[in-house]
């Protein structure tokens, strides 16, 4: 590993013996990700099938749900300048943000927010995640693995995201706005 001469923030890694030969994604058991989303492979089904349902400890009021969503949208300095990023925040039962991350990719923002929690020793199980964009199957899967019990989004979920949230016991809320929210699955967590 060595620093890049182009940027002190960039590390370069050289593999001993060169890179392994490329294999077709299906042979390697990998997922193919395109700009339009993930195409499922047999490995995707196996990976998600092994993920257990989340716990059932989180309860939050409608005001807390809206507060978390609003806090995430307000925590986007790059978006305010560019209009081209997503933000995701992990929040508690009061709607207070525990970690928030912004990235050009929704999936990256989710990974960063969960990673910030892990690095800070903040438990993600029993928490919620507020998304600035739409909800995909893969994002629900990542939340399930982190034990996140509620997903709140300002935009729409895919049909596969709804099915996955139902299967993993995750409360899935979308179109979360100032005066409304649509709860697609496990509504018991949104109280009051």
C-alpha positions in Angstrom: 0.0 0.0 0.0 1.3 3.5 -0.9 0.0 7.0 -1.0 -1.0 8.4 -4.3 1.0 11.3 -5.6 -2.3 12.8 -6.9 -4.0 13.0 -3.5 -2.9 12.4 0.1 -6.3 11.0 0.8 -5.9 8.2 -1.7 -4.1 4.9 -1.0 -3.0 2.6 -3.8 -2.9 -1.2 -3.3 -0.8 -3.5 -5.5 -1.8 -7.2 -5.4 1.1 -9.6 -5.1 1.1 -11.8 -8.2 -1.4 -9.5 -10.0 -5.1 -9.5 -9.9 -7.0 -12.8 -10.1 -8.6 -13.7 -13.4 -12.0 -12.1 -14.0 -14.9 -14.5 -13.8 -18.5 -14.0 -14.9 -20.6 -12.6 -12.0 -22.7 -15.7 -12.0 -19.7 -18.0 -11.7 -18.2 -15.9 -8.9 -21.5 -15.8 -7.0 -21.6 -12.0 -7.3 -24.3 -9.5 -7.9 -24.4 -7.4 -11.0 -25.2 -3.8 -10.3 -26.3 -1.4 -13.0 -27.4 2.2 -12.8 -31.0 1.0 -12.9 -30.4 -1.3 -9.9 -29.4 -4.8 -9.1 -30.2 -7.8 -11.2 -30.7 -10.7 -8.9 -28.6 -13.8 -9.0 -29.0 -17.1 -7.2 -26.6 -15.8 -4.7 -28.8 -12.9 -3.9 -31.7 -15.2 -3.0 -29.4 -17.3 -0.7 -27.8 -14.2 1.0 -31.1 -12.6 1.8 -32.8 -15.9 2.8 -30.2 -16.3 5.6 -31.0 -12.8 7.1 -33.2 -13.2 10.2 -36.2 -10.9 10.9 -35.4 -7.7 12.9 -36.4 -7.3 16.5 -39.6 -5.5 17.7 -38.5 -2.9 20.2 -38.8 0.4 18.4 -41.9 2.6 18.8 -42.1 6.2 17.7 -44.7 8.9 17.3 -45.6 10.5 14.0 -43.8 13.7 15.1 -40.6 11.8 15.7 -40.9 10.1 12.3 -41.3 13.5 10.6 -38.5 15.0 12.7 -36.0 12.4 11.7 -36.8 12.8 8.0 -36.6 16.6 8.3 -33.2 16.4 10.1 -31.8 14.2 7.4 -32.9 16.6 4.7 -31.4 19.5 6.6 -28.1 17.6 7.0 -27.1 17.8 3.3 -24.6 20.5 2.7 -23.4 19.0 -0.6 -27.0 18.6 -1.8 -27.6 22.3 -1.1 -24.7 23.2 -3.3 -25.1 20.6 -6.0 -28.6 19.1 -5.9 -27.1 15.8 -6.7 -26.6 13.8 -3.5 -28.6 11.5 -1.1 -28.5 11.5 2.7 -29.4 8.8 5.1 -29.6 9.1 8.9 -29.9 6.5 11.6 -32.2 7.7 14.4 -33.6 6.7 17.8 -37.1 6.4 19.1 -37.3 10.2 19.7 -36.4 10.9 16.1 -32.9 12.2 17.0 -30.2 11.5 14.5 -27.4 9.2 15.8 -25.4 9.3 12.5 -26.0 10.9 9.1 -24.1 10.5 5.8 -24.3 12.0 2.4 -23.2 10.5 -0.9 -24.0 10.7 -4.6 -25.3 7.1 -4.3 -28.1 6.1 -2.0 -26.5 2.7 -1.2 -23.2 4.4 -0.3 -24.9 6.9 2.0 -26.6 4.0 3.8 -23.3 2.1 4.1 -21.6 5.3 5.5 -24.4 6.0 8.0 -24.3 2.4 9.4 -20.5 2.5 9.3 -20.5 5.7 11.4 -22.6 4.0 14.0 -20.3 1.0 14.1 -17.2 3.2 14.4 -18.8 5.2 17.2 -20.1 2.2 19.1 -23.7 3.1 18.5 -26.1 0.2 18.3 -28.1 0.0 15.0 -30.5 -2.7 16.1 -33.8 -1.2 17.3 -33.2 2.0 15.4 -34.7 3.7 12.3 -33.2 4.9 9.1 -34.4 8.0 7.2 -33.7 8.2 3.5 -33.7 11.2 1.2 -34.7 9.1 -1.8 -36.5 5.9 -2.8 -36.2 2.5 -1.2 -34.9 -0.5 -3.0 -34.7 -4.2 -2.1 -30.9 -4.0 -1.5 -31.4 -1.1 1.0 -34.0 -3.0 2.9 -31.6 -6.0 3.0 -28.8 -3.8 4.4 -31.1 -2.4 7.1 -32.2 -5.9 8.0 -28.6 -7.0 8.5 -28.0 -4.0 10.7 -31.2 -4.7 12.8 -32.8 -1.5 11.7 -36.5 -1.8 12.5 -38.0 1.1 10.6 -37.2 2.7 7.2 -38.6 6.2 6.5 -38.2 7.6 3.0 -39.4 10.8 1.2 -39.9 8.9 -2.0 -41.4 5.6 -3.2 -40.3 2.0 -2.4 -40.0 -0.7 -5.0 -42.4 -3.6 -4.8 -39.5 -5.9 -3.9 -38.6 -3.5 -1.1 -42.1 -3.8 0.3 -42.0 -7.6 0.1 -38.6 -7.7 1.8 -39.7 -5.3 4.6 -42.7 -7.5 5.2 -40.6 -10.6 5.4 -37.9 -9.1 7.7 -40.5 -7.5 10.0 -39.3 -3.9 9.1 -41.8 -1.0 9.2 -41.5 0.7 5.8 -42.8 4.2 5.6 -42.6 6.2 2.3 -43.7 9.6 1.0 -42.9 11.0 4.5 -43.7 14.7 4.4 -44.7 17.4 6.8 -48.3 16.3 7.0 -48.4 12.7 5.8 -46.7 9.4 5.5 -47.7 6.1 3.9 -46.9 3.0 6.1 -46.6 -0.1 3.9 -45.6 -2.7 6.4 -45.7 -3.4 10.2 -47.5 -0.2 11.1 -47.4 -1.1 14.9 -44.1 0.8 15.3 -45.6 4.1 14.4 -47.8 5.2 17.4 -49.7 8.3 18.3 
